[in-house]
Amino acid sequence: MNTSAGTVSRAPIIGFVLGMLVALCIGVAWLTIGSPLTWPGAARLALQERRGEEVYNANCLACHGGRTGGTIEDSPPRHNANGHTWHHPDCAIRTMIREGSAGIFEEKRADAPQMQPFKGTLSSDDIEAVMAYIKTMWLPWQRDVQAGFTKEMCFDTN
Ligand code: HEC
């Protein structure tokens, strides 16, 4: 009969559509938990960088300057591509932010301005966010070199 013939001929299409939906769900799930280079990872990173920019502008900008200008000899050091912060691995940068400069260097340099410890005022998430933001000031090759230092020198890095 016509009706049953119609039902039978639609079955493969319904099966195909359901199959595509399942494949789409698997694809989205895979992307969501996948590498940071996939779009959900990139979106998370962009949000973290934006948060970091707020933290930076409120707590760091006054001493360290912004994205442009400065030289490698400036003190306090520039964090941008003209400075030398990218010469340091993540663990060193994180410790400097947590402990401040007086907590890191044994001899107190009375002539140099000091950086306060931020572990009491910034959460770990804020510190990670500010680091993510600082990295946006670097050139791609500086980011690559610095990521290499982190890989070689940091064993406590998350
Ligand atoms: C009162 C000024 C001041 C403020 C505010 C400040 N810093 Fe610093 N910071 C310094 C000085 C001075 C140094 C250099 C210390 C030294 O080498 O003796 C330094 C060094 C650093 C370094 C090491 C960089 C390098 O290239 O060697 C990092 C990283 C850093 N600061 C991050 C931050 C972050 C992130 C903030 C904000 C959360 C911040 N600082 C706020 C003064 C400041």
Backbone and ligand atoms as CSV (ligand in chain L), in Angstrom:
chain,resi,resn,atom,element,x,y,z
A,1,MET,N,N,0.835,-1.213,0.000
A,1,MET,CA,C,0.000,0.000,0.000
A,1,MET,C,C,0.867,1.259,0.000
A,2,ASN,N,N,0.239,2.321,-0.435
A,2,ASN,CA,C,0.992,3.570,-0.542
A,2,ASN,C,C,1.570,4.042,0.791
A,3,THR,N,N,0.699,4.007,1.851
A,3,THR,CA,C,1.139,4.534,3.155
A,3,THR,C,C,2.370,3.775,3.672
A,4,SER,N,N,2.251,2.429,3.658
A,4,SER,CA,C,3.371,1.679,4.216
A,4,SER,C,C,4.617,1.853,3.355
A,5,ALA,N,N,4.413,1.953,2.017
A,5,ALA,CA,C,5.584,2.158,1.153
A,5,ALA,C,C,6.243,3.484,1.502
A,6,GLY,N,N,5.391,4.527,1.749
A,6,GLY,CA,C,5.919,5.851,2.105
A,6,GLY,C,C,6.708,5.782,3.393
A,7,THR,N,N,6.150,5.109,4.414
A,7,THR,CA,C,6.825,4.990,5.710
A,7,THR,C,C,8.182,4.306,5.552
A,8,VAL,N,N,8.185,3.242,4.784
A,8,VAL,CA,C,9.435,2.495,4.595
A,8,VAL,C,C,10.474,3.373,3.908
A,9,SER,N,N,10.043,4.155,2.909
A,9,SER,CA,C,11.045,4.931,2.162
A,9,SER,C,C,11.581,6.104,2.974
A,10,ARG,N,N,10.845,6.561,4.000
A,10,ARG,CA,C,11.367,7.675,4.826
A,10,ARG,C,C,12.352,7.208,5.894
A,11,ALA,N,N,12.272,5.937,6.231
A,11,ALA,CA,C,13.098,5.434,7.339
A,11,ALA,C,C,14.593,5.729,7.164
A,12,PRO,N,N,15.148,5.509,5.968
A,12,PRO,CA,C,16.595,5.795,5.850
A,12,PRO,C,C,16.911,7.269,6.080
A,13,ILE,N,N,15.986,8.154,5.666
A,13,ILE,CA,C,16.249,9.593,5.846
A,13,ILE,C,C,16.263,9.937,7.329
A,14,ILE,N,N,15.245,9.409,8.064
A,14,ILE,CA,C,15.194,9.659,9.516
A,14,ILE,C,C,16.456,9.108,10.169
A,15,GLY,N,N,16.846,7.931,9.757
A,15,GLY,CA,C,18.064,7.320,10.308
A,15,GLY,C,C,19.283,8.179,10.030
A,16,PHE,N,N,19.332,8.702,8.829
A,16,PHE,CA,C,20.480,9.549,8.442
A,16,PHE,C,C,20.530,10.820,9.296
A,17,VAL,N,N,19.343,11.464,9.449
A,17,VAL,CA,C,19.290,12.706,10.236
A,17,VAL,C,C,19.697,12.427,11.684
A,18,LEU,N,N,19.158,11.333,12.254
A,18,LEU,CA,C,19.526,10.988,13.639
A,18,LEU,C,C,21.029,10.735,13.737
A,19,GLY,N,N,21.543,10.043,12.749
A,19,GLY,CA,C,22.988,9.760,12.736
A,19,GLY,C,C,23.805,11.043,12.708
A,20,MET,N,N,23.355,11.988,11.889
A,20,MET,CA,C,24.078,13.267,11.813
A,20,MET,C,C,24.017,14.003,13.151
A,21,LEU,N,N,22.839,13.953,13.817
A,21,LEU,CA,C,22.699,14.622,15.112
A,21,LEU,C,C,23.654,14.023,16.137
A,22,VAL,N,N,23.719,12.692,16.146
A,22,VAL,CA,C,24.625,12.023,17.093
A,22,VAL,C,C,26.069,12.440,16.786
A,23,ALA,N,N,26.397,12.440,15.494
A,23,ALA,CA,C,27.769,12.818,15.108
A,23,ALA,C,C,28.065,14.258,15.541
A,24,LEU,N,N,27.057,15.145,15.395
A,24,LEU,CA,C,27.235,16.550,15.783
A,24,LEU,C,C,27.492,16.659,17.288
A,25,CYS,N,N,26.681,15.906,18.063
A,25,CYS,CA,C,26.858,15.936,19.528
A,25,CYS,C,C,28.254,15.451,19.908
A,26,ILE,N,N,28.684,14.356,19.285
A,26,ILE,CA,C,30.016,13.829,19.601
A,26,ILE,C,C,31.074,14.879,19.228
A,27,GLY,N,N,30.879,15.524,18.075
A,27,GLY,CA,C,31.825,16.543,17.620
A,27,GLY,C,C,31.919,17.701,18.602
A,28,VAL,N,N,30.761,18.196,19.039
A,28,VAL,CA,C,30.749,19.336,19.976
A,28,VAL,C,C,31.392,18.933,21.303
A,29,ALA,N,N,31.059,17.726,21.782
A,29,ALA,CA,C,31.647,17.262,23.045
A,29,ALA,C,C,33.154,17.158,22.910
A,30,TRP,N,N,33.589,16.639,21.774
A,30,TRP,CA,C,35.033,16.474,21.556
A,30,TRP,C,C,35.729,17.835,21.536
A,31,LEU,N,N,35.114,18.808,20.873
A,31,LEU,CA,C,35.716,20.144,20.824
A,31,LEU,C,C,35.760,20.788,22.202
A,32,THR,N,N,34.666,20.575,22.981
A,32,THR,CA,C,34.581,21.227,24.280
A,32,THR,C,C,35.670,20.745,25.226
A,33,ILE,N,N,35.931,19.451,25.204
A,33,ILE,CA,C,36.968,18.942,26.116
A,33,ILE,C,C,38.300,18.786,25.400
A,34,GLY,N,N,38.353,19.244,24.162
A,34,GLY,CA,C,39.550,19.055,23.352
A,34,GLY,C,C,40.657,20.040,23.673
A,35,SER,N,N,41.576,20.191,22.759
A,35,SER,CA,C,42.759,21.004,22.996
A,35,SER,C,C,42.385,22.483,23.130
A,36,PRO,N,N,43.254,23.286,23.757
A,36,PRO,CA,C,42.961,24.712,23.920
A,36,PRO,C,C,42.907,25.445,22.583
A,37,LEU,N,N,43.331,24.793,21.520
A,37,LEU,CA,C,43.295,25.467,20.220
A,37,LEU,C,C,41.917,25.410,19.589
A,38,THR,N,N,41.029,24.582,20.147
A,38,THR,CA,C,39.682,24.518,19.592
A,38,THR,C,C,38.891,25.717,20.104
A,39,TRP,N,N,37.768,25.995,19.485
A,39,TRP,CA,C,37.112,27.267,19.793
A,39,TRP,C,C,36.651,27.430,21.237
A,40,PRO,N,N,36.143,26.389,21.919
A,40,PRO,CA,C,35.775,26.658,23.328
A,40,PRO,C,C,37.003,27.024,24.152
A,41,GLY,N,N,38.144,26.365,23.876
A,41,GLY,CA,C,39.384,26.693,24.585
A,41,GLY,C,C,39.801,28.123,24.288
A,42,ALA,N,N,39.697,28.517,23.023
A,42,ALA,CA,C,40.077,29.870,22.626
A,42,ALA,C,C,39.151,30.892,23.287
A,43,ALA,N,N,37.863,30.569,23.386
A,43,ALA,CA,C,36.909,31.491,24.016
A,43,ALA,C,C,37.221,31.633,25.500
A,44,ARG,N,N,37.542,30.507,26.140
A,44,ARG,CA,C,37.909,30.563,27.570
A,44,ARG,C,C,39.147,31.423,27.758
A,45,LEU,N,N,40.140,31.249,26.877
A,45,LEU,CA,C,41.372,32.022,26.978
A,45,LEU,C,C,41.080,33.511,26.783
A,46,ALA,N,N,40.211,33.842,25.813
A,46,ALA,CA,C,39.888,35.249,25.569
A,46,ALA,C,C,39.237,35.874,26.801
A,47,LEU,N,N,38.358,35.123,27.463
A,47,LEU,CA,C,37.709,35.640,28.682
A,47,LEU,C,C,38.737,35.852,29.786
A,48,GLN,N,N,39.659,34.880,29.896
A,48,GLN,CA,C,40.695,34.976,30.929
A,48,GLN,C,C,41.585,36.208,30.662
A,49,GLU,N,N,41.922,36.420,29.383
A,49,GLU,CA,C,42.762,37.570,29.043
A,49,GLU,C,C,42.043,38.886,29.358
A,50,ARG,N,N,40.740,38.904,29.105
A,50,ARG,CA,C,39.978,40.128,29.375
A,50,ARG,C,C,39.937,40.417,30.879
A,51,ARG,N,N,39.718,39.352,31.657
A,51,ARG,CA,C,39.752,39.490,33.118
A,51,ARG,C,C,41.132,39.985,33.548
A,52,GLY,N,N,42.160,39.394,32.943
A,52,GLY,CA,C,43.541,39.762,33.266
A,52,GLY,C,C,43.827,41.220,32.970
A,53,GLU,N,N,43.230,41.718,31.908
A,53,GLU,CA,C,43.451,43.127,31.554
A,53,GLU,C,C,42.888,44.038,32.644
A,54,GLU,N,N,41.717,43.677,33.174
A,54,GLU,CA,C,41.128,44.483,34.252
A,54,GLU,C,C,42.030,44.463,35.486
A,55,VAL,N,N,42.496,43.259,35.833
A,55,VAL,CA,C,43.365,43.116,37.008
A,55,VAL,C,C,44.651,43.919,36.786
A,56,TYR,N,N,45.182,43.814,35.579
A,56,TYR,CA,C,46.430,44.512,35.251
A,56,TYR,C,C,46.252,46.021,35.340
A,57,ASN,N,N,45.199,46.521,34.724
A,57,ASN,CA,C,44.993,47.973,34.717
A,57,ASN,C,C,44.816,48.513,36.132
A,58,ALA,N,N,44.180,47.730,36.991
A,58,ALA,CA,C,43.928,48.189,38.355
A,58,ALA,C,C,45.158,48.071,39.252
A,59,ASN,N,N,46.038,47.088,38.992
A,59,ASN,CA,C,47.106,46.795,39.961
A,59,ASN,C,C,48.534,46.936,39.441
A,60,CYS,N,N,48.737,46.931,38.149
A,60,CYS,CA,C,50.098,46.809,37.618
A,60,CYS,C,C,50.483,47.944,36.667
A,61,LEU,N,N,49.519,48.446,35.948
A,61,LEU,CA,C,49.775,49.412,34.867
A,61,LEU,C,C,50.580,50.615,35.336
A,62,ALA,N,N,50.260,51.133,36.517
A,62,ALA,CA,C,50.890,52.361,36.991
A,62,ALA,C,C,52.410,52.207,37.064
A,63,CYS,N,N,52.899,51.063,37.478
A,63,CYS,CA,C,54.347,50.851,37.585
A,63,CYS,C,C,54.944,50.282,36.302
A,64,HIS,N,N,54.233,49.363,35.657
A,64,HIS,CA,C,54.855,48.609,34.552
A,64,HIS,C,C,54.526,49.140,33.173
A,65,GLY,N,N,53.622,50.129,33.062
A,65,GLY,CA,C,53.281,50.665,31.751
A,65,GLY,C,C,52.395,49.696,30.967
A,66,GLY,N,N,51.999,50.126,29.787
A,66,GLY,CA,C,51.035,49.352,29.009
A,66,GLY,C,C,51.659,48.549,27.887
A,67,ARG,N,N,50.876,48.377,26.847
A,67,ARG,CA,C,51.250,47.494,25.748
A,67,ARG,C,C,52.384,48.043,24.901
A,68,THR,N,N,52.519,49.384,24.879
A,68,THR,CA,C,53.512,49.974,23.971
A,68,THR,C,C,54.525,50.798,24.756
A,69,GLY,N,N,55.608,51.129,24.085
A,69,GLY,CA,C,56.608,52.018,24.657
A,69,GLY,C,C,57.587,51.306,25.565
A,70,GLY,N,N,58.546,52.102,26.084
A,70,GLY,CA,C,59.516,51.554,27.014
A,70,GLY,C,C,60.693,50.889,26.322
A,71,THR,N,N,61.688,50.531,27.134
A,71,THR,CA,C,62.853,49.810,26.606
A,71,THR,C,C,63.152,48.658,27.553
A,72,ILE,N,N,64.127,47.855,27.152
A,72,ILE,CA,C,64.472,46.681,27.954
A,72,ILE,C,C,65.165,47.091,29.255
A,73,GLU,N,N,65.613,48.360,29.314
A,73,GLU,CA,C,66.337,48.797,30.517
A,73,GLU,C,C,65.442,49.462,31.554
A,74,ASP,N,N,64.182,49.653,31.256
A,74,ASP,CA,C,63.304,50.355,32.189
A,74,ASP,C,C,63.185,49.634,33.529
A,75,SER,N,N,63.064,50.417,34.568
A,75,SER,CA,C,62.776,49.867,35.887
A,75,SER,C,C,61.703,50.744,36.533
A,76,PRO,N,N,60.610,50.164,36.971
A,76,PRO,CA,C,60.174,48.773,36.875
A,76,PRO,C,C,60.152,48.276,35.431
A,77,PRO,N,N,60.438,46.990,35.252
A,77,PRO,CA,C,60.521,46.462,33.892
A,77,PRO,C,C,59.196,46.535,33.136
A,78,ARG,N,N,59.290,46.771,31.836
A,78,ARG,CA,C,58.123,46.692,30.957
A,78,ARG,C,C,57.751,45.229,30.782
A,79,HIS,N,N,56.444,44.974,30.760
A,79,HIS,CA,C,56.019,43.593,30.497
A,79,HIS,C,C,55.770,43.360,29.021
A,80,ASN,N,N,55.741,44.442,28.239
A,80,ASN,CA,C,55.381,44.288,26.821
A,80,ASN,C,C,56.560,43.730,26.012
A,81,ALA,N,N,56.399,43.729,24.697
A,81,ALA,CA,C,57.397,43.112,23.816
A,81,ALA,C,C,58.750,43.824,23.881
A,82,ASN,N,N,58.779,45.070,24.416
A,82,ASN,CA,C,60.045,45.787,24.539
A,82,ASN,C,C,60.791,45.456,25.829
A,83,GLY,N,N,60.146,44.784,26.744
A,83,GLY,CA,C,60.765,44.461,28.035
A,83,GLY,C,C,61.391,43.077,28.037
A,84,HIS,N,N,61.641,42.559,29.257
A,84,HIS,CA,C,62.289,41.246,29.322
A,84,HIS,C,C,61.494,40.227,30.140
A,85,THR,N,N,60.235,40.544,30.409
A,85,THR,CA,C,59.447,39.590,31.183
A,85,THR,C,C,59.327,38.251,30.456
A,86,TRP,N,N,59.301,38.299,29.136
A,86,TRP,CA,C,59.182,37.051,28.368
A,86,TRP,C,C,60.454,36.206,28.429
A,87,HIS,N,N,61.521,36.739,29.040
A,87,HIS,CA,C,62.729,35.925,29.246
A,87,HIS,C,C,62.551,34.973,30.421
A,88,HIS,N,N,61.475,35.145,31.195
A,88,HIS,CA,C,61.289,34.349,32.409
A,88,HIS,C,C,60.187,33.314,32.221
A,89,PRO,N,N,60.403,32.103,32.784
A,89,PRO,CA,C,59.361,31.075,32.669
A,89,PRO,C,C,58.150,31.420,33.548
A,90,ASP,N,N,57.030,30.778,33.272
A,90,ASP,CA,C,55.791,31.042,34.020
A,90,ASP,C,C,55.990,30.977,35.535
A,91,CYS,N,N,56.724,29.950,36.005
A,91,CYS,CA,C,56.827,29.779,37.461
A,91,CYS,C,C,57.540,30.968,38.102
A,92,ALA,N,N,58.537,31.547,37.406
A,92,ALA,CA,C,59.249,32.707,37.957
A,92,ALA,C,C,58.333,33.938,37.974
A,93,ILE,N,N,57.566,34.118,36.908
A,93,ILE,CA,C,56.659,35.264,36.839
A,93,ILE,C,C,55.590,35.144,37.928
A,94,ARG,N,N,55.055,33.924,38.067
A,94,ARG,CA,C,54.001,33.686,39.076
A,94,ARG,C,C,54.540,33.963,40.477
A,95,THR,N,N,55.760,33.496,40.762
A,95,THR,CA,C,56.339,33.709,42.094
A,95,THR,C,C,56.571,35.191,42.344
A,96,MET,N,N,57.040,35.894,41.335
A,96,MET,CA,C,57.260,37.342,41.494
A,96,MET,C,C,55.945,38.046,41.832
A,97,ILE,N,N,54.866,37.663,41.157
A,97,ILE,CA,C,53.580,38.321,41.425
A,97,ILE,C,C,53.090,37.949,42.827
A,98,ARG,N,N,53.219,36.686,43.187
A,98,ARG,CA,C,52.747,36.266,44.519
A,98,ARG,C,C,53.567,36.882,45.638
A,99,GLU,N,N,54.893,36.828,45.503
A,99,GLU,CA,C,55.767,37.180,46.630
A,99,GLU,C,C,56.281,38.614,46.590
A,100,GLY,N,N,56.202,39.271,45.433
A,100,GLY,CA,C,56.756,40.620,45.310
A,100,GLY,C,C,58.275,40.577,45.179
A,101,SER,N,N,58.883,41.715,44.853
A,101,SER,CA,C,60.332,41.675,44.600
A,101,SER,C,C,61.128,41.540,45.889
A,102,ALA,N,N,60.654,42.123,46.972
A,102,ALA,CA,C,61.409,42.024,48.225
A,102,ALA,C,C,61.424,40.582,48.733
A,103,GLY,N,N,60.391,39.835,48.410
A,103,GLY,CA,C,60.321,38.439,48.843
A,103,GLY,C,C,61.207,37.525,48.021
A,104,ILE,N,N,61.692,38.016,46.903
A,104,ILE,CA,C,62.456,37.177,45.985
A,104,ILE,C,C,63.948,37.425,46.102
A,105,PHE,N,N,64.316,38.712,46.165
A,105,PHE,CA,C,65.737,39.018,46.202
A,105,PHE,C,C,66.180,39.152,47.641
A,106,GLU,N,N,67.295,38.461,47.954
A,106,GLU,CA,C,67.713,38.433,49.358
A,106,GLU,C,C,68.201,39.791,49.832
A,107,GLU,N,N,69.072,40.395,49.036
A,107,GLU,CA,C,69.561,41.708,49.474
A,107,GLU,C,C,68.518,42.746,49.065
A,108,LYS,N,N,68.167,43.579,49.984
A,108,LYS,CA,C,67.154,44.583,49.701
A,108,LYS,C,C,67.823,45.740,48.956
A,109,ARG,N,N,67.304,46.049,47.785
A,109,ARG,CA,C,67.926,47.110,47.017
A,109,ARG,C,C,67.230,48.423,47.343
A,110,ALA,N,N,67.858,49.149,48.255
A,110,ALA,CA,C,67.222,50.362,48.751
A,110,ALA,C,C,67.001,51.372,47.633
A,111,ASP,N,N,67.873,51.326,46.626
A,111,ASP,CA,C,67.776,52.310,45.545
A,111,ASP,C,C,66.669,51.962,44.550
A,112,ALA,N,N,66.273,50.688,44.522
A,112,ALA,CA,C,65.292,50.269,43.510
A,112,ALA,C,C,63.889,50.296,44.102
A,113,PRO,N,N,62.903,50.669,43.301
A,113,PRO,CA,C,61.532,50.592,43.809
A,113,PRO,C,C,61.147,49.140,44.027
A,114,GLN,N,N,60.350,48.905,45.033
A,114,GLN,CA,C,59.978,47.521,45.360
A,114,GLN,C,C,58.587,47.195,44.823
A,115,MET,N,N,58.378,45.948,44.560
A,115,MET,CA,C,57.041,45.495,44.171
A,115,MET,C,C,56.438,44.712,45.328
A,116,GLN,N,N,55.239,45.077,45.680
A,116,GLN,CA,C,54.571,44.435,46.823
A,116,GLN,C,C,54.152,42.998,46.467
A,117,PRO,N,N,54.012,42.119,47.460
A,117,PRO,CA,C,53.439,40.796,47.161
A,117,PRO,C,C,51.944,40.924,46.895
A,118,PHE,N,N,51.445,40.147,45.940
A,118,PHE,CA,C,50.019,40.226,45.615
A,118,PHE,C,C,49.236,39.008,46.086
A,119,LYS,N,N,49.928,38.071,46.783
A,119,LYS,CA,C,49.211,36.841,47.141
A,119,LYS,C,C,48.059,37.101,48.109
A,120,GLY,N,N,48.135,38.216,48.867
A,120,GLY,CA,C,47.053,38.529,49.787
A,120,GLY,C,C,45.877,39.234,49.131
A,121,THR,N,N,46.125,39.875,48.002
A,121,THR,CA,C,45.053,40.669,47.389
A,121,THR,C,C,44.497,40.054,46.112
A,122,LEU,N,N,45.304,39.256,45.407
A,122,LEU,CA,C,44.813,38.638,44.166
A,122,LEU,C,C,44.661,37.130,44.363
A,123,SER,N,N,43.571,36.590,43.834
A,123,SER,CA,C,43.367,35.135,43.897
A,123,SER,C,C,44.288,34.467,42.875
A,124,SER,N,N,44.438,33.151,42.991
A,124,SER,CA,C,45.241,32.414,42.002
A,124,SER,C,C,44.673,32.608,40.606
A,125,ASP,N,N,43.343,32.626,40.500
A,125,ASP,CA,C,42.719,32.827,39.185
A,125,ASP,C,C,43.081,34.193,38.618
A,126,ASP,N,N,43.085,35.215,39.493
A,126,ASP,CA,C,43.450,36.561,39.035
A,126,ASP,C,C,44.901,36.570,38.547
A,127,ILE,N,N,45.758,35.888,39.280
A,127,ILE,CA,C,47.182,35.878,38.914
A,127,ILE,C,C,47.369,35.152,37.580
A,128,GLU,N,N,46.670,34.028,37.398
A,128,GLU,CA,C,46.764,33.326,36.111
A,128,GLU,C,C,46.212,34.210,34.991
A,129,ALA,N,N,45.126,34.941,35.290
A,129,ALA,CA,C,44.512,35.800,34.271
A,129,ALA,C,C,45.459,36.938,33.893
A,130,VAL,N,N,46.107,37.523,34.881
A,130,VAL,CA,C,47.001,38.646,34.589
A,130,VAL,C,C,48.202,38.152,33.775
A,131,MET,N,N,48.643,36.932,34.062
A,131,MET,CA,C,49.745,36.363,33.269
A,131,MET,C,C,49.292,36.127,31.826
A,132,ALA,N,N,48.073,35.624,31.666
A,132,ALA,CA,C,47.549,35.400,30.308
A,132,ALA,C,C,47.484,36.725,29.560
A,133,TYR,N,N,47.091,37.790,30.273
A,133,TYR,CA,C,47.007,39.099,29.623
A,133,TYR,C,C,48.391,39.615,29.245
A,134,ILE,N,N,49.350,39.482,30.158
A,134,ILE,CA,C,50.713,39.948,29.867
A,134,ILE,C,C,51.230,39.283,28.578
A,135,LYS,N,N,50.897,38.000,28.405
A,135,LYS,CA,C,51.375,37.279,27.214
A,135,LYS,C,C,50.790,37.845,25.919
A,136,THR,N,N,49.643,38.514,26.013
A,136,THR,CA,C,49.072,39.102,24.791
A,136,THR,C,C,49.905,40.292,24.309
A,137,MET,N,N,50.819,40.781,25.168
A,137,MET,CA,C,51.659,41.921,24.760
A,137,MET,C,C,52.891,41.448,23.994
A,138,TRP,N,N,53.124,40.138,23.975
A,138,TRP,CA,C,54.354,39.624,23.354
A,138,TRP,C,C,54.125,39.285,21.894
A,139,LEU,N,N,55.230,39.285,21.140
A,139,LEU,CA,C,55.171,38.854,19.747
A,139,LEU,C,C,55.071,37.328,19.718
A,140,PRO,N,N,54.510,36.782,18.645
A,140,PRO,CA,C,54.336,35.329,18.590
A,140,PRO,C,C,55.627,34.556,18.877
A,141,TRP,N,N,56.757,35.012,18.336
A,141,TRP,CA,C,57.996,34.257,18.574
A,141,TRP,C,C,58.451,34.382,20.028
A,142,GLN,N,N,58.144,35.531,20.667
A,142,GLN,CA,C,58.496,35.677,22.090
A,142,GLN,C,C,57.654,34.713,22.921
A,143,ARG,N,N,56.393,34.581,22.558
A,143,ARG,CA,C,55.510,33.627,23.259
A,143,ARG,C,C,56.057,32.213,23.123
A,144,ASP,N,N,56.514,31.873,21.925
A,144,ASP,CA,C,57.040,30.524,21.698
A,144,ASP,C,C,58.283,30.278,22.550
A,145,VAL,N,N,59.209,31.256,22.537
A,145,VAL,CA,C,60.451,31.088,23.295
A,145,VAL,C,C,60.130,30.963,24.781
A,146,GLN,N,N,59.229,31.821,25.275
A,146,GLN,CA,C,58.885,31.801,26.699
A,146,GLN,C,C,58.199,30.497,27.069
A,147,ALA,N,N,57.345,29.983,26.189
A,147,ALA,CA,C,56.684,28.698,26.472
A,147,ALA,C,C,57.737,27.594,26.585
A,148,GLY,N,N,58.798,27.710,25.791
A,148,GLY,CA,C,59.896,26.739,25.870
A,148,GLY,C,C,60.606,26.819,27.217
A,149,PHE,N,N,60.862,28.050,27.705
A,149,PHE,CA,C,61.492,28.205,29.034
A,149,PHE,C,C,60.622,27.556,30.106
A,150,THR,N,N,59.308,27.802,30.019
A,150,THR,CA,C,58.389,27.250,31.022
A,150,THR,C,C,58.459,25.722,31.014
A,151,LYS,N,N,58.495,25.162,29.824
A,151,LYS,CA,C,58.537,23.702,29.701
A,151,LYS,C,C,59.827,23.137,30.293
A,152,GLU,N,N,60.930,23.859,30.073
A,152,GLU,CA,C,62.222,23.378,30.559
A,152,GLU,C,C,62.404,23.595,32.053
A,153,MET,N,N,61.880,24.708,32.566
A,153,MET,CA,C,62.259,25.117,33.925
A,153,MET,C,C,61.190,24.987,34.985
A,154,CYS,N,N,59.941,24.817,34.614
A,154,CYS,CA,C,58.881,24.808,35.623
A,154,CYS,C,C,58.317,23.404,35.765
A,155,PHE,N,N,58.338,22.902,36.966
A,155,PHE,CA,C,57.792,21.559,37.167
A,155,PHE,C,C,56.515,21.592,38.002
A,156,ASP,N,N,56.189,22.798,38.512
A,156,ASP,CA,C,55.013,22.934,39.342
A,156,ASP,C,C,53.881,23.601,38.559
A,157,THR,N,N,54.102,23.793,37.253
A,157,THR,CA,C,53.145,24.585,36.483
A,157,THR,C,C,51.894,23.780,36.156
A,158,ASN,N,N,50.743,24.434,36.289
A,158,ASN,CA,C,49.522,23.728,35.957
A,158,ASN,C,C,49.248,23.840,34.472
L,1,HEC,C1,C,54.849,49.815,42.983
L,1,HEC,C2,C,55.201,49.454,41.660
L,1,HEC,C3,C,54.813,48.067,41.149
L,1,HEC,C4,C,53.553,47.555,41.019
L,1,HEC,C5,C,52.226,48.181,41.384
L,1,HEC,C6,C,53.719,46.250,40.398
L,1,HEC,N1,N,55.050,45.999,40.193
L,1,HEC,FE1,FE,55.825,44.362,39.286
L,1,HEC,N2,N,57.700,45.088,39.591
L,1,HEC,C7,C,58.009,46.303,40.165
L,1,HEC,C8,C,59.455,46.434,40.225
L,1,HEC,C9,C,60.206,47.617,40.794
L,1,HEC,C10,C,59.978,45.263,39.670
L,1,HEC,C11,C,61.453,44.907,39.528
L,1,HEC,C12,C,61.905,44.223,40.759
L,1,HEC,C13,C,63.378,43.948,40.706
L,1,HEC,O1,O,63.859,43.499,39.646
L,1,HEC,O2,O,64.006,44.176,41.727
L,1,HEC,C14,C,58.858,44.450,39.269
L,1,HEC,C15,C,58.980,43.227,38.648
L,1,HEC,C16,C,57.940,42.480,38.162
L,1,HEC,C17,C,58.076,41.258,37.416
L,1,HEC,C18,C,59.365,40.634,36.933
L,1,HEC,C19,C,59.473,41.104,35.495
L,1,HEC,C20,C,60.747,41.006,34.809
L,1,HEC,O3,O,60.703,41.206,33.580
L,1,HEC,O4,O,61.786,40.762,35.451
L,1,HEC,C21,C,56.824,40.808,37.144
L,1,HEC,C22,C,56.423,39.580,36.350
L,1,HEC,C23,C,55.903,41.753,37.729
L,1,HEC,N3,N,56.613,42.755,38.342
L,1,HEC,C24,C,54.541,41.651,37.631
L,1,HEC,C25,C,53.668,42.557,38.206
L,1,HEC,C26,C,52.233,42.413,38.145
L,1,HEC,C27,C,51.497,41.310,37.395
L,1,HEC,C28,C,51.716,43.447,38.850
L,1,HEC,C29,C,50.262,43.706,39.127
L,1,HEC,C30,C,49.501,42.622,39.685
L,1,HEC,C31,C,52.818,44.253,39.328
L,1,HEC,N4,N,53.976,43.675,38.927
L,1,HEC,C32,C,52.671,45.406,40.066
L,1,HEC,C33,C,57.118,47.236,40.594
L,1,HEC,C34,C,55.739,47.092,40.629
